[in-house]
Amino acid sequence: MNVDLKQKTSKEILDTFAKLHVKDGESVEVEVLESDIERIGYKAFVDLAQIFFMKLLTPITKDESVILKFEKLNENSSFHKAQKSSEKYGVESEFFTIDKTAQFSFLYYYEKALEFINIDSKKRILNLGVNKGDEFKVIKNMLTCKEFETKEFVGIDYSQTAIDYARDDFAFDNVEFTCHDINRLEELDLGRFDLIVSIGTLQSSNINFNETFMKIYQNHLEKGGAIILGFPNCRWADSEMVYGAKAPNYSFNEMSLVLKDIHFCKKYLQQKKYRVTVTGKDYLFLTARKIA
């Protein structure tokens, strides 16, 4: 499918895409002028692709024109569509093919959150919903070998195959991976931690968010410890991260539930004398450290 959008306004381009009927895997080639790119910017076209569940391929220049090729993603090729089970996130799942730490909009804000809580000073670190251990790898890359070796890492996940993979892939004497249900943490002798991390896990449908969050804080956070929570404001299709959380009963991005959970945590932690920040884009990071 070829579409001529030379010298069109952003409104006209948006309306044209809204009327397109593109099947999964099909491509749309859009011709614009180089002056259109200068006026609108490539970033705007990347956003346009995400809005309509497409990905923007490498542009091609042609005389004074630029050919932008958009490829439609398969929205049904997503772990969001998988049956709910402990292995929805296992090694054979769609989710397991995803490395969110390879996405700049995740990695940048996650590293900033770790800097905000002064990761160098944390000795015991707990990750709830650790899966294959990607968030631990980011921490390791931010530390010297000596700093890393002085810390204790504990990762918990409900998927046995993910935990088995993590044990082999990130095998260090100071790192422990455990397969367990976060709803029953009291069955484990975990103790308390200087930092608790949970990315996109506490919002799972089988977890009572408010109750679980308060229990984790009360039972497992060291006095003066820090918290990093990641709230997904995106969806995944064809292993591509697409901006915008999908709420039940809505076909478009709707953030009410995400903001409700963030507000609850922020208010709760501020009452406990924590300094709380909320940053990020595709993932919103609530980061909390004790006020000195």
MARFI-815615 format. One record per atom (N, C-alpha, C): x, y, z; residue in one letter. Coordinates in pm, whole numbers, plus 32768, in hexadecimal, padded with zeros to 4 digits. Each point is the difference from the previous one (the first is absolute). Layout:
residues N
XYZa ...
This chain:
residues 292
80547F898000m 7FAC80778000m 8058807C8000m 7FE8805B7FA2n 804E807B7FF3n 7FA480788018n 8031805E8051v 7FB180758022v 8055807D7FEEv 7FCC80607FB6d 804580807FEAd 7FD180638069d 805B8026805Bl 7FDD805E806Al 805C807B7FFDl 8031801E7F89k 805980737FF3k 7FB580818020k 80408055804Fq 7FCD80848026q 7F797FFA804Aq 7FE77F918042k 7F877FF38050k 801B802F808Fk 7F9780328040t 800D8028808Ct 7FFF7F858059t 80298011807Ds 7FFC7F908060s 7F727FCC800Fs 7F9E80578002k 7F737FD8800Ak 7FD87FAB7F89k 802780297F87e 7FDD7FB37F88e 80447F787FFEe 807C7FFA802Ci 80487F808007i 7FBD7FA38065i 7FDF80368074l 7FBF7FB08068l 7F7B7FC97FCFl 7FB180547FBFd 7F7D7FD47FCDd 800F7F957F95d 8067800E7FACt 80187F9B7F97t 801E7F79803Et 80567FFC8066f 80237F818040f 7F877FC48048f 7FAA80548036a 7F8A7FCE8047a 7FA07FB87FA2a 800680217F7Fk 7FA57FC47F9Fk 803E7F877FB8k 80817FE78018l 80427F8F7FBDl 7FCE7F7A8037l 7FF97F9E7FA8h 7FDE7F778029h 80787FA87FDAh 80537FE48062v 807C7FB67FE8v 7FFE7F7F8051v 801B7F927FBFk 80027F7E8043k 80877FEA8045k 80017FA58061d 807A7FDF8048d 806E7FD97F9Ed 8076803B8011g 80727FE07FACg 8007804F7F7Fg 7F9380437FDAe 800280507F86e 804A80848017e 802C803B7F92s 804D807C8008s 7FB880737FBAs 801B8077802Fv 7FCE807A7FC1v 807880587FE1v 801180277F82e 806C805A7FDAe 7FC7808C7FEFe 8034805B804Fv 7FD0808A8002v 806C805A7FC4v 7FDB804F7FA0e 8060805D7FC3e 7FE8808D8036e 8069803B8037v 7FFC808A8030v 807A80487FC9v 80018083800Dl 8073804E7FD6l 8066800B8071l 807D80187FD9e 806680158067e 7FDB80798057e 7FBE80627FC4s 7FD48074804Es 7F937FDA8064s 7FB07F997FE0d 7F9B7FCF805Fd 80447FC2807Ad 806C7FB67FE6i 804B7FC3806Di 803D806C8059i 803780677FC1e 803A806E804De 7F9580488053e 7F88800A7FC8r 7F9380488042r 7FC37FAD8072r 7FEC7F7F7FE7i 7FBA7FAB8061i 80617FB38058i 806B7FCC7FC5g 80637FB2804Bg 7FE47F6B7FFBg 806C7FB07FFEy 7FF17F6E7FFEy 7FBC7FCD807Fy 801A80428071k 7FC47FD5807Fk 7F687FFA7FF6k 7FC580637FBCa 7F6F80027FF1a 7FCE7F887FB1a 804E7FD47F9Cf 7FD77F8E7FAFf 80127F7C804Df 80637FFC8058v 800D7F8A8058v 7F867FF6805Cv 7FD680718037d 7F8880038054d 7F847FD77FB0d 7FF880307F84l 7F917FDD7FA9l 7FF77F697FECl 80747FC27FEBa 80037F6F7FEEa 7FCA7FB9807Ba 8028802B8076q 7FD57FBE807Bq 7F6A80108016q 7FCA80757FE1i 7F7280178014i 7FAD7F997FB5i 802D7FDC7F88f 7FB47FA37FACf 803E7F747FFEf 804B7FDE8067f 803C7F7C800Ff 804F7FD77F83f 805B80597FDBm 805D7FE67F93m 808D801B8031m 80617FD77FB1k 808A8029801Bk 803780447F84k 805080668017l 803C804D7F94l 80857FC27FD9l 800C7FD97F81l 807C7FC57FCFl 805E806F7FD0l 80787FDA7FD3t 806480627FD8t 7FCF80557F8Bt 7FFB8084800Fp 7FD480587F93p 805E7FF77F87p 7FC980197F8Bi 804D7FFF7F83i 7FEE80877FBBi 806E80407FDBt 7FF880807FBAt 7FF07FE87F6Bt 7FB080567FBFk 7FE67FF47F70k 7FF1808D7FC9k 806A80317FBCd 8003808B7FD1d 7FE8805E8076d 7F9780507FFDe 7FE2805A806Fe 7F987FC4805Fe 7FE07F837FE9s 7F9B7FBD8053s 80417F9C805Es 7FB27FD68063v 80287F97805Dv 7F8F7F998004v 80247F817FEDi 7F9F7F948008i 80047FC5808Di 7F91800C8046l 7FF47FC78086l 7FAD7F807FF8l 803C7F92802Ck 7FBC7F7F7FF7k 7FD07FD8808Bk 7F7E7FEC800Df 7FC27FD7807Ef 7FD17F6F7FF3f 80237FAD8062e 7FD67F747FFEe 7FA07FE48072e 7F8D7FC87FE0k 7F997FE58065k 80297F8E805Bk 7FF880168083l 80207F988061l 7F887FA38013l 801E7F878029n 7F977F9F8020n 7FDB80108094n 7F928042801Be 7FD8801A808Ae 7FE07F80804Ce 7FDE7F947FB8n 7FE17F818042n 807D7FB28026n 807480297FC8s 807E7FC18025s 803880498079s 7FC77FE28073s 8021804A8079s 7FE77FAA807As 8056800E8065f 7FED7FB4807Cf 7F81802D8048f 7FCD80787FE0h 7F84802E803Eh 7F8B7FA47FDDh 800B7FBC7F8Dk 7F957FA87FD2k 800E7F728034k 806F7FE28042a 801C7F78802Da 7FA47FD88073a 7FEC7F7F800Dq 7FB07FCD806Fq 8047801A8083q 7FB2801E8067k 8039801E8082k 80307F808044k 80807FFA8018s 803B7F8E8046s 808A802B802Fs 803F7FA98050s 808580218033s 806580097F8Fs 7FE37FBE7F8De 805E80017F91e 7FDA80627F91e 7FA38059801Fk 7FE0806C7FA1k 807C80547FE5k 805E80008062y 807B804D7FF5y 807C7FA57FFBy 7FEB7F807FE4g 806D7FA07FFEg 805380057F81g 80637FA67FF8v 806080047F91v 7FC17FE77F78v 7F8C7FC17FFAe 7FBE7FE57F81e 7F9A806B7FDDe 7FF780678050s 7F9880657FEEs 802E80727FA6s 7F9F804C7FCEe 801C80787FB3e 804980668057e 7FDA8007807Ff 803C8060805Cf 80967FEC800Df 802B7F817FFCf 808D7FE18017f 805A80337F90f 7FC780197F8Bt 804F80347F90t 801E8094800Ft 7FC080408062i 800A80908011i 80738022805Fi 804F80627FDCd 80658039805Ad 7FE38095800Cd 7FB280258064k 7FDA808C800Ek 807880588022k 806A7FC58038t 8077804F8021t 804C80297F82t 7FDC7FC87F8Ca 803D80297F82a 7FBA807A7FC6a 7F8F8024803Bq 7FB580767FD3q 8034807B804Aq 802980647FB7f 803D8076803Df 7FA280458062f 7F7E80067FDFs 7FA280468057s 7FEB7FB78083s 801F7F7E8005f 7FFD7FB6807Ff 8086800E8047f 806B7FE27FB9l 80857FFA803El 80278086803Dl 7FE9806D7FBAy 802980848031y 7FBD801F8086y 7F7E7FF08008y 7FB780268079y 80187F9D8072y 80177F817FDEy 80207F9E8068y 8088801F803Dy 806280227FADe 808380258035e 7FF7807F8055e 7FAF80607FD5k 7FEF807A804Ek 7FBF7FE28087k 7FA37FA28002a 7FC27FD8807Ea 80667FC0805Ea 80587FAD7FC9l 80687FC08050l 806480678035l 801C80657FB1e 8059806B802Ee 7FBD80508070e 7F7E80177FF3f 7FB780518062f 80017FC0808Af 7FF97F7B8005i 7FFF7FBD8083i 808E7FDA802Di 8064802B7FB1n 808D7FE68020n 801C7F6A8009n 7FFB7FBE7F8Ci 800F7F707FFBi 80857FD0803Bi 806780557FFDd 80827FDB8037d 7FF87FDB8093d 7FA2803D8048s 7FF97FED8091s 7FA77F8C802As 7FB97FC17FA2k 7FA27F958023k 80487F798007k 7FE57FB68069k 80437F808016k 7FA87F877FDFk 7F7F80078024r 7FA57F917FE0r 7F9380357FA4r 7FF07FBC7F8Di 7FA3802E7F99i 7F9F7F907FDDi 7F7F801E8005l 7F977FA07FE1l 7FB8802D7F82l 7FED7FA27FA1n 7FB4801C7F87n 7F8A7FA17FFBn 7F8780388003l 7F857FB17FFAl 7FCC7FFF7F71l 7FFA7F897FC4g 7FDF7FF47F73g 807D800C7FABg 806A7FBC802Av 808580127FC5v 800D7FC47F75v 7FAB7F9B7FE0n 80067FB97F81n 808E7FD17FE5n 803F80277F8Fk 80857FCC7FE0k 807280568035k 7FDE80668050g 8068804A8046g 8036807A7FBAg 7FB980367F9Ed 803480727FB4d 801C807A8057d 7FA8801B8063e 801580778054e 807C7FF38058e 80227F868028f 807C7FE9804Bf 807A801C7FAAf 7FF87FDC7F80k 807180187FA5k 801D80957FF1k 7F9680517FFDv 801480907FF7v 804B8033807Av 7FD97FCF8075i 80448028807Ci 80927FD87FFCi 801B7F857FD6k 808A7FD07FF9k 805480587FA4k 7FC6802A7F90n 804B80537FA1n 801B808C8034n 7FB7802A8066m 80158084803Am 80687FFF8070m 802A7F898029l 805B7FF28071l 80887FCD7FD4l 806380168053t 80817FBE7FEBt 7FF17F6F802Ct 805E7FAC7FD9c 7FFC7F738029c 7FFF7FF28098c 805080508042k 80087FFA8092k 7F7D802B8040k 7FC4806B7FCDe 7F7F802F8035e 7F957F967FEDe 7FFD7FC17F8Bf 7F9C7F9A7FE4f 800F7F89805Ff 807A7FD58018e 80197F8A8053e 7FDB80158092e 7FF9807D802Dt 7FE0801B808Ct 7F698003801At 7FB17FF37F98k 7F6F8009800Fk 7FBF7F767FF6k 7F8A7FF4803Ae 7FB37F847FFAe 7F81801A7FB0e 7FE97FAE7F9Cf 7F8C800F7FA8f 7FA17F8A8011f 7F80801C800Ev 7F9A7F97800Av 7F9380207F9Bv 7FE77FA17FA5g 7F9880127F9Cg 7F957F96800Fg 7F82802A7FFAi 7F8F7FA48010i 7FA3800D7F89i 7FD57F8D7FCCd 7FA280007F90d 7FAB7F828007d 7F8780097FC8y 7FA17F918004y 801E7F987F94y 805080247F9Cs 801C7FA67F91s 807D7FAC801Ds 7FF07F7D8009q 806F7FA8801Eq 80687FFF7F8Fq 7FD27FFF7F83t 80607FFA7F91t 805080827FF6t 7FC08071801Fa 8049807F7FFFa 806A8002806Da 7FDC7FCE8075i 805F7FFA8070i 80737FA37FE0i 7FE37F8D7FC4d 806A7FA27FDAd 806080417F9Cd 7FC9804A7FA1y 805380467F9Ey 805780688045y 7FC5804F8059a 804A806A8044a 80737FC78053a 7FEA7F8F803Fr 80697FC28051r 80797FDC7FACr 7FE87FD47F84d 806E7FDB7FA8d 803F807B7FBDd 7FAD805F7FDBd 802E80727FB3d 8043806B8055d 7FDA800A807Ef 803780688058f 802E7FBC8081f 805F7FA67FEFa 802D7FAB806Fa 80748041804Ba 7FE280338077f 8065803A8058f 7FE27FD3808Ff 80687FF78050d 7FEF7FD08089d 7FA6805C8053d 7FFB807E7FDDn 7FB28061804Fn 7F7580197FC6n 7FD67FAA7FA1v 7F7C80107FC1v 7FAF7F808016v 7F858011802Fe 7FA77F8E801Ae 7F7B80167FB9e 7FD47F9B7FB7f 7F7F80047FBCf 7FA37F97803Bf 7F858028801Ct 7FA07FA7803Ft 7F7B80057FB6t 7FC77F8B7FE5c 7F7D7FF77FC2c 7F977FFD8070c 7FAD80688003h 7F9B80068069h 7F9480657FDAh 7F8E7FF28042d 7F8F80597FEBd 8011807C8058d 7FFD80767FC4i 8011807C804Bi 7F9080138066i 7F8D7FC27FE7n 7F9280098060n 801D7FB78082n 806A7FAD7FFFr 801E7FAF8078r 80928011802Ar 802E80798003l 808B801B8025l 801D7FDA8090l 7F987FFF8053e 80147FDE808Ee 80327F718012e 7FF47FAC7F99e 80307F778008e 80987FF77FEFe 803D806E7FD2l 809080037FEDl 8043804F806Fl 80767FD58023d 804D80478068d 805780687FBAd 7FC1806B7FD3l 804680627FADl 804E80678051l 7FCA80278071g 803E806C804Bg 7FE180877FC0g 80558061801Ar 7FE980887FCEr 806E802A7F9Er 7FDD80647FADf 805880297F92f 801280977FFEf 8075802A7FCEd 801C808F7FF1d 7FBB80397F85d 7FE37FA97F9Fl 7FBB802C7F86l 7FA27F927FD2l 7F8480287FE3i 7F9D7FA57FC5i 7FD980367F78i 800C7FAA7F9Av 7FDE80247F77v 7F917FA57FCFv 7F9D80387FBDs 7F997FB07FBFs 7FD2804A7F84s 80157FC47F8Bi 7FE080407F81i 7F8C7FB67FBEi 7F8C80417FFCg 7F8E7FC97FB7g 7FC97F7F8037g 80117FE88082t 7FD37F82803At 7F8D80138064t 800B80628056l 7F9B8011806Al 7F7880257FC7l 7FFB802C7F81q 7F8080227FC2q 7FBC7F887FC0q 80397F898011s 7FC47F877FC7s 7F747FE9803As 7FA97FC67FADs 7F747FF18027s 7FEB7FA58079s 80607FA6801An 7FF27FA48072n 803E80368080n 802780807FFFi 803D803E8075i 7FAB8076802Fi 7FE280038081n 7FBC8074803Bn 806A806B8015n 800180647FAAf 806F805D7FFBf 801880488084f 7F9C80438035n 801280518079n 802E7FAC8076n 7FBD7F918014e 80217FA98072e 808D7FC67FF2e 80217FD07F87t 80837FC47FEAt 806F80668011t 7FEC80777FC9f 80658068800Cf 801C80228092f 7F978010804Em 80128023808Em 80467F91804Cm 7FDF7F827FE1k 80427F8F8042k 80957FFC7FDFk 801F80177F81i 808D80007FD7i 804C806D804Ai 7FC680758009y 8041806E8047y 80127FDE8094y 7F987FD0803Fq 80027FE78090q 80597F898027q 80027F997FACn 80437F838025n 808C7FEE7FC7n 8020804A7F94h 807D7FDF7FBAh 805B80767FE2h 7FD4807B801Cl 805680737FE5l 80498028807Fl 808480087FF4e 8053802B8070e 7FDF80918024e 80108021807Ek 7FEB808A802Ak 8061805A7FB3k 7FC980617FB9g 805380567FADg 801B7FC87F76g 7FC17F8E7FDFg 80137FC37F7Dg 7FB8804C7F93g 80167FD67F84a 7FC880457F8Ca 7FAA7FA17FADa 7FAA803C7FADi 7FA47FB47FACi 800280377F73i 7FFF7FA57F9Di 7FEC80257F74i 7F917FA97FC8i 7F93803E7FD7l 7F907FB87FC2l 7FF1802F7F70l 7FF27FA27FA3g 7FEB80227F74g 7F727FE07FD6g 7FB980637FCDf 7F767FF17FD5f 7FFB80067F67f 7FDA7F937FBEp 7FFF80037F6Dp 7F9B80657FCAp 803080587FAAn 7FA980597FB4n 80147FE17F6Cn 7FFF7F7E7FE4c 80197FD17F77c 7FC27F777FEFc 7FFF7FD47F83r 7FD97F777FDDr 806D7FC77FA5r 7FFE7F7D7FF1w 80627FBF7FAAw 7FB77FB67F90w 802C80177F86a 7FC97FBB7F8Ca 80737FDD7FA2a 80067F837FD5d 80707FD37FABd 80868022803Fd 80097FF58085s 8078801F804Es 802880947FF7s 7FA580557FD3e 8018808F7FFAe 7FB980448075e 8043805E8041m 7FC2804C806Cm 7FB380757FC4m 7F7E8002801Bv 7FA780667FC9v 7FC980548072v 801280837FF8y 7FD88059806Dy 7F6A7FF88019y 7FDB8003807Fg 7F73800A8026g 7FCD7F848046g 7FDC800E8080a 7FC67F90804Ba 7F737FE47FCEa 7FDD7F817FFAk 7F7A7FD67FD5k 7FB07FDB807Bk 7F99804D801Ba 7FA97FE48072a 7F897FAB7FD3a 7FC77FB0805Cp 7F8A7FB07FDCp 7F8E80597FCDp 7FBA7FCE7F9Bn 7F8A80447FC9n 8021807D7FAFn 807F80177FE3y 802680727FADy 80587FCE7F8Dy 7FE880377F8As 80507FD97F8Cs 8079805B7FEFs 8009806B8050f 806B80607FF4f 804C800B8084f 806E804A7FFDn 805180138077n 7FB08047806Dn 7FF87FC18077e 7FB4803B806Fe 804F7FE48080e 8028806A8045m 80637FF5806Bm 7FC68006808Em 7F7E8000800Es 7FC380178084s 80317F9C8069s 80037F7F7FDCl 80287F9A8061l 8093800E8026l 8053801D7F9Cv 808F8013801Bv 80158076805Ev 7FBF806F7FE2l 800F80788054l 7FC77FEC808Bl 7F957FB2800Ak 7FC57FE28083k 80637FB58059k 80427F9A7FC8d 80617FB3804Ed 807A80558025d 802D80517FA1i 80738058801Ci 7FDD8063806Fi 7F8A80387FF9h 7FD680618067h 7FF97FC0808Ah 7FCC7F848005f 7FF77FBB8081f 808C7FEC803Bf 805D7FCD7FB1c 80887FE78031c 80458081802Ac 7FF280677FADk 8042807F801Dk 7FCD803A8083k 7F7E80028012k 7FC78038807Bk 802A7FAE807Ak 7FFD7F7B7FF3y 80257FA7806Ey 809180178029y 805980077F9Fl 808E800F801Dl 8021808C8034l 7FBC80637FCDq 801780888033q 7FD8800B8093q 7F997FB88026q 7FD77FFE808Dq 806A7FBE8057q 804F7FA97FC3k 806D7FBC8046k 808380507FF7k 7FF7807B7FD3k 8074805A7FF6k 80627FD67F92k 7FC87FDF7F8Dy 80527FE07F8By 7FF680707F99y 806E80177FBBr 7FFE80587F8Cr 7FE07FA87F88r 7F9580237FB8v 7FCE7FAA7F95v 8001804C7F7Bv 80367FC17F99t 7FFC80397F79t 7FB77F9F7FA4t 7FC280377F98v 7FBF7FB07F98v 8038802F7F7Bv 80467FA87FBAt 804280237F82t 7FE17F967F97t 803180157F86g 7FF37F9A7F9Ag 7F9D80247F94g 7FEE7FA27FA4k 7FA680127F8Ek 7FB57F7F7FE5k 803F7FA07FBEd 7FBF7F807FE3d 7FEF7FAD807Fd 805B8010805Dy 7FF07FCF8089y 800C8078805Dy 7FA3800B805Cl 8004806D8062l 80417FCA807El 806B8041802Cf 804C7FD28073f 7FDF8054807Af 7FC77FBE8064l 7FF1803F8084l 807A7FD98051l 804D80638028t 807D7FE98048t 7FF980488086t 80227FBA806Ba 7FF2803A8086a 807C7FE68053a 8032806B803Fr 806E7FF3805Dr 7FDD804B8080r 80357FD2806Ek 7FE1803C8084k 803A808C8007k 7FB2805E8034i 803280878017i 806280008073i 807680367FEBa 80697FFD8067a 7FD480518078a 
